[in-house]
Every structure is written in C-alpha cells, then in structure tokens.
Amino acid sequence: MPESANQEAREAIPENEGSPPCFGDPNRVCPKDDDGFIQPQAACVSCEFLRSCLQQALRQVGLISDPSGQCHLVSKTTHFLKRWSNKKLAGKDSQDHPT
C-alpha cells in the first residue's frame, strides 16, 4: 500500500481512547520479515490494546475483513442450515425405523 494511502487509512479510522501512537500501524506492530511473514512485535505483548491494535493493523493490510454487517447474515444462514439438517436427519431416522 502506498504511504499516502496508508496514512489516509489511518486517519479514517478512529483510534481507541488513550491508545499509543503506534495503534493499528501495520508497519510498526506487525511488520513483514524478509520472507513476507508477519512478525508481531514482542514489545506489543504487554500492551492493553494488543488485540484491537492487531485487528486494526490486519484490516488495513487486507488480511481480515471488517465484521460489521456480515455476522448477522452468517448467523441467519447458519441457523437455517442447522434447522434444515436436523429436519433431514429426523426424516431419515423415521424412514429407517418405521413404527
């Protein structure tokens, strides 16, 4: 991501209240090594913002998506599939063992 686009992404996303200046900056909290693997920093382990910071950084580089709006759809679909599967299994059991 070009530096100007990276800066715009950081400005568009509000930081957590009282978070450190490195909050959500992928180049500081999870830079890539020579092989292209993300390397979380040891200094970040004791930070109280660790989870939200890493999530923010990974969203900025496109490795995870923003969950808003998708959870509800997945929940409804999962519920439907579970009900459908239970009905199919119940129907199969009644066919296998006629009363």
C-alpha atoms as one frame of an Amber mdcrd trajectory, in Angstrom:
protein
   0.000   0.000   0.000   1.479   3.423  -0.895   2.403   5.616   2.062  -0.213
   8.274   1.239  -2.981   5.651   1.072  -1.692   4.084   4.281  -1.783   7.488
   6.006  -5.338   8.118   4.762  -6.463   4.722   6.069  -5.013   5.530   9.485
  -6.740   8.918   9.593 -10.107   7.476   8.513 -10.193   5.004  11.401 -10.553
   6.476  14.893  -8.045   5.329  17.459  -9.080   3.917  20.812  -9.140   6.438
  23.610  -5.704   6.632  25.206  -4.101   4.241  22.730  -0.408   4.563  21.878
   0.640   6.340  18.662   1.572   3.008  17.047  -2.029   1.722  17.408  -3.097
  -0.149  14.270   0.020   0.765  12.266   0.912  -2.471  10.407   4.457  -1.285
   9.747   5.097  -0.894  13.480   3.043  -3.604  15.187   3.268  -6.473  12.690
   5.896  -5.781  10.019   6.727  -8.446   7.455  10.086 -10.187   7.545  12.303
 -10.892   4.527  10.174 -13.927   3.625   6.922 -11.942   3.744   5.658 -13.374
   7.033   4.047 -11.086   9.594   6.126 -10.725  12.739   4.186  -9.335  15.737
   6.483  -7.331  17.990   7.476  -8.649  21.418   7.023  -5.180  22.939   3.326
  -5.310  21.998   2.564  -8.335  24.194   2.183  -6.291  27.386   0.038  -3.575
  25.735  -3.588  -3.403  26.876  -4.663  -2.618  23.284  -2.935  -5.668  21.764
  -5.969  -7.435  20.323  -7.756  -4.396  18.885  -4.477  -2.971  17.609  -3.500
  -6.132  15.730  -7.016  -6.471  14.316  -6.880  -2.885  13.101  -3.454  -3.411
  11.518  -4.545  -6.624   9.776  -7.672  -4.890   8.429  -5.519  -2.111   6.980
  -3.365  -4.558   5.024  -6.453  -6.507   3.915  -5.751  -9.763   5.755  -9.009
  -9.691   7.711 -12.292  -8.063   6.794 -14.430  -5.726   8.799 -17.044  -7.900
  10.523 -19.791  -5.267  10.544 -22.774  -6.420   8.542 -21.513  -9.925   7.860
 -22.126 -11.510  11.267 -25.901 -11.173  11.017 -26.026 -12.758   7.570 -23.794
 -15.659   8.605 -25.858 -16.177  11.734 -29.111 -16.417   9.769 -27.590 -18.753
   7.188 -26.061 -20.981   9.835 -29.354 -21.163  11.717 -31.219 -22.096   8.526
 -28.718 -24.825   7.630 -28.846 -26.312  11.131 -32.653 -26.443  11.063 -32.655
 -27.957   7.573 -30.059 -30.556   8.556 -31.973 -31.509  11.719 -35.192 -31.942
   9.727 -33.428 -34.113   7.136 -31.862 -36.253   9.849 -35.188 -36.577  11.673
 -36.887 -37.639   8.443 -34.174 -40.180   7.707 -34.439 -41.712  11.190 -38.221
 -42.125  10.852 -37.764 -43.845   7.465 -35.108 -46.215   8.827 -37.265 -47.270
  11.781 -40.935 -47.361  10.724 -43.334 -47.632  13.623
